[in-house]
Amino acid sequence: MIHGVNGLDVHVLEAGYESPGRPLALLLHGFPDLAYGWRHLIPILADAGYHVVAPDQRGFGRTTGWVNSYDAALGPFSLLNMTRDAIGLVSALGYRRTAMLVGHDFGSPVAAYCSLARPDVFPSVVLMSAPFPGPPAFPFNTANSEASQVQPSSENQKLAAALAALDPPRAYYQQYLSTRGANDDMWHPPQGLHAFLRAFFYVKSADWPGNKPHPLKSRSAVELARMPTYYVMDLGKTMPDTVAPFHPSDAEVQACKWLTEPELGVYTEEYDRTGFQGALQAYRVYSDPDLNAELRMFSGKTIDVPSLFIGGMSDWGTYAAPGALELMTTKATTRMAGIELIDGAGHWIQQEQPLRLSMLLLAFIKGAGGPANHVDRQP
């Protein structure tokens, strides 16, 4: 436990802390993951010479100091405050900067804003599974035009209405996860929490043969409905109802080496204790115009440190926000080393293919200047 970090007591998993002077690798997880999701990767990076630290992010696991309620203020869960969490953790650990910053799923936008806002603290960044399209921009050169300003919130409302008008009616998963009932649905599912989590992890992995992701032409209801139902749900269905038909067989469960039953038991125990509300607050932040307005402070700003995007070949997350991948490579970053899609991985790359991931991370850092240039720990 690291106490007093931007108002939190942060629970971390770490390795390589035994010998001083090691460069810091900071790993930020997503939803519904935990620091534990990095368990296969942490020892590999430690063996490569890093002090590896993976926190339970705000709202997750054993990190405390946040309010566990749907009615809690959402401000503490804003992207910039979670960026402050990361800066505060680096400082609390006695470092001036990281040698490696990796963000997966919702950890990806947090990592992106870390490198956007404080490139001195985060001199390189790896984004996983969720491309970063850049910060929201102010309308440009509008002083002498009558151009109407379309608010993102109204765009989301129009999209929700268009999805609901489909046959059968559909709903985007982020819309569902923002509802008051989502926490209780997932915390107390009819099939039991362990079975729900098993199906959820399975259906978003390369183990489920139905995952054949491809780019979508536009952010229209018809295009989004091409994604599996765990992304674009049947309207009125809960997430446990949605994934239940895809529960793997006993043989498939036994064959799953990247998430054994005892390992899944860790997730079951933690989420049984905390519920999902803290983890779900981030999805509600996305739909709050006031909380996203502060991101326009970075309007037009790019990520100028060396960056890399890594996705799973079987992960729809790469394409779930149509156009984001192209925006990331053409506008949001200036030193993108490339886009790597790992075969044999779905959404849970660090669990499904940790060895291949470690090879990509270490090669990227070497090309970005190597850890020797980034060691900056206070005595």
N, C-alpha and C positions, 0 to 999 in steps of 0.2 A: 504494500500500500504506500502510495506517495501522497502525503497530506498537503492540503492547502494549495491546490493547483487551480487557479481561476474559480475558487469557490467549491472545488470538488476534492474529495479524497479518491484518488485514482488507483484502481487495481490494475496491475500490470503483470504480464508474464515476460520474463527476460532470460537471456543466456549470454555468456561471454562477458559478464560483469566482474569475473574473478580477477582479471588482470587489468590494471589501469592503462589509460592512454589509447584504448581502442576507439575507432570511429563509430559513431552512433547510427544504427539503422532503426527507423521508426516505422511501424506497420499499423495502419488504421483500417479496421474492419468495417463491414457494412451490415445490412439487415437480411435475415435475423441471425446474425453471427455474433461472435464474441472474440476476445483476444485468443481464446482457445482454437479458433479457426486457423490460426497461423502455426499450430503445434508441429506440423511436419516441416515447415520452412525454417522456423527459428533455429534449430540445432545446425542446419546446413549453413546458414549465414554466420552463425557463431564459429563454426569450424573454419570458415573462410576469413576469420579475423575481426568480426564485428561485435560490438556490444548491441545486441538486438533487443528491442523493447516493443511490446505489443500491449496497448492499453485496452481495457473495456471502455468504449467510448461513453460519453454522457448519455444517460438513459438506459444503459446496458449493464448486465452482469453485476459485478460486485463493486463497481464504482458508485459512490454515494455523493450526496450534496445537491441532487436534483429532486424536484417534486414529482411524485408518481401519481399523477391524476390527469384525466382528460381536461379538467377545468383549470389546470395550472397555466401560468403565463407561458407563452411560446417563445418569448424573447431569448431566454437562455439557450434554446435549441436552434437559434439562427446559425447560418453557416459561418458568419464572422465570429460569433462567440465560440463555436466549436473549433474555429481556427485559433482563437486565443487559447483554448484548452491545449492545443498541440504546442503552441509557443511556450506556454507556461510549463508544460511537462518537460520540454527540452531544457529549459532553464533550471527547473527543479532538479534535474538529473546532473546538473553541473556542466552542461555543454553550451557553447555559443552557436553551434549549428550542427545539422545532421550531415552524414555522408550519403545516406540513402533514405528517401521518403517514399513510401508505397501506400496508396489508398485503393481499397477495393469496394465496389458497389457504392453505397453512400459515403464510404471513406474516400472515394475518388474526388467528388467536388470539394470535400474538406481539404484534401491534399492539394488540389488545384488552387484554392484560395490561399493556402499556406505559401505556395511558391509565387503566386501573383502578388500578394501583399508584402511578403518578407523574403525576397530572394536571397538576402544576406544570411538568413537563418536556415533556409531550405534551398541550397544551391543546385538541386536537381530534383526531379519528381517522376514517379512512375504511376500512371493511372490505369486501373484495372476494371474491366467490365462495363464501366459507365464513361463514355466519351465526354469531354468537357467542351461545350460549344462557345465558351467565353462568357464574360459577365454581361448582364442585361445592359443595353446601351440607351443613352438618351437619343431622342430623334435628332437627326443632324440637318442643319441648314433649313430650318423651318420658319425662320423669321419673316420671310417674304412669300411664304406659300400657305395655302389653305389645307395642307395635308392633315387628315384626321389622325388622331392618335388612338390606335387600337390597344386597349389594355389587355395584358396577358390573362387577367382573371376572366374577362368576358370571352376571350378565345377559349379558355378551358370550359366555360359554361356552354358555349356553342358546340364544342366537341363532345361534351357529355350528352347533350341533347341529341346530337347526330348518332352517337353510339346507341342511345336508348331507342332510337327510331329504327334501328336495324331489325331484321327478322332472322334469328331470334334477337331480342334486345340484349345489348351488351353494356359493360361498364369497364373503364380503365382501372387497373388494379390500384393505382395511387389514389384514385377517387374513393375506392372502397376502404383502403387502409387509413384514410383520413376521417372515417365516420366514427361516431361514438361507440357503436357496437362492435367494431373490429377487434378490439382488445379482448373482450369477453368471448367472442366467437372463437378466437385462436387459443385463448388461455384454457377454456373449458370445452373443447370440441367433443362431439358425440363419439368419435372413434378413440378418444384419449389423446393426451398431449404427445406421448411418444410416437404413436402411430401417425398423427398429423405431421410432426416434424420429419419422420422418415419419408413420408410421401412427398413432402415439400422439397426436401433436399434431393430426393431421387429424381423427381420430374424436371428439375432445373439442372440436372447433371448430364454428362455424356452417356450415362448408363441408360437413360430413357431414349429409345430409338426414335421417338417422335420429334426430337429436336433437330430441325433442318433449317437453321436461320439463314436469312438473306436480307439484303437491303430493301427497304420499303420506299415506294415512290414519293409519298407525301404523308403529312400528318393528318390524313383524313380518316373518317370512321371506317370506310370500306377497306383502306390499306391496313390500318391498325388491327382490324378484325382478322387479318391473316395470321396473327401471332397466336400461340397456344392460349388456352383459356386461363392459365395461371397469370398471364399478362392482361388479356382482354377477356374479362370474366363474363359469364352469363349474368345478366342483371338480376339482382335479388338473391343470388347465391353467395354463401360465405366462402372464405378461402378454404377452410377445412372440407366443405362440401365439394369445392372445385377440384381439389387434389386427391380426394378419397378414391376415385375410380382408378387412379394411377399408382396405388400402393404396390410396391414391388413384391414379388413372391418370396416365400421363405428362402428358396435357393438363391435368389438375387440378393437378398439381405446378407446371407452367409458369404456370398462372393464379393461383397463390397468391402475392399481392404482400406479404402480411404476414409470410411466412416463406419467403424465397427459398432456393434450394439453397445458396448461399454462407453465408447466415445460419444455416441448419440445420447447415452444416458446422462452425460455431463450437461448437454444442452437442455434435456428434459428437466433435470433437477434445477438448473438456473432459471429457466423461464417459468417453471412451476412456482418458483419462489417469488419472482418479480412481476410476472405477467409481461405483456408486450407494450404497454402504453408509452413508457419512456422511449422505446425504440421506434414507436409510431409517430412521435411528435415531429420528427424530421419531415415526414410526408405532409403534415399539416402546415409546416413552415413554407413548403413549396407553393401552397395555394393562398398564402397570406401576402397581399400586395404591400402592406406596410413593412413587413419584415424583409421583403425582397428589395424594397426601395433603397436600402442602405448599400446594396451591392452595386448600384449605379455610381457609387464613388469611384469604381474602377472602369467606368464606361470607356471603351476604346483601348483599354490597357491589355497587353498581351503577356503570356507566360514566356519569359525571355531566358529562363535557365534550361539546360538540357532536359528533355522530356521524352517519355516513351509511353506508348499505349499497348497494353497486353489484354487480349480477350481469349475466351475459349472458343474453339472452332464450333462447338455445339451450344453456344450461349446466345440467346436472343438479346441479351443486354446490350450488345454492341450496336444493335439496330433499333432498339425500342424507342429511341427518340430520333425519328427520321431527320436526316441532315446534320445531326450533331457530329458524326465522325468526320464529315467533310469540313465543317466549320472548325473543328479542332485542328486539323492539319493545315488549313489554308488561312485562317484568321486568328484563332485563339492562341496559337503558339508560334514562336519564331525559330525554335531549335529542336523540333520534334525529330527524334532519331528514327522513328518508324512506327508501324503498326504490326504487332506480332500476334497471330492467332495460333493457340496451342492445340494441336490435335489430341483427341482423347480427353478433353476438358470441356465441361459445360460452364455453369456460372461459378462453381466453387473451385477455381483454378488452383489456389494455394493448398487445397486439400486433395484434389484429384491428380494434379501433376506437379508436386512441389519440386522435384528434381529438375525438370525442364524449366520451370519458372526460375529457380535459383540460377541456372546457367544463363538465362536471358538477363536477369538482374545484375549479375556479376560482370557480364560482358558489357552491359550498358554503362555501369559505373566506371569500369576501366576506360571505356571510350570517352566518358564525360570528364575524365581527369584523374580518376582513381581516388581511393580513400585517403591516400597519403596527403593529398592536398586539402583534405576536409577535416582532418583531426583538429579539433579546437575545444579541448576540455580544460576547464580551470583546475589547477592543482588543489 
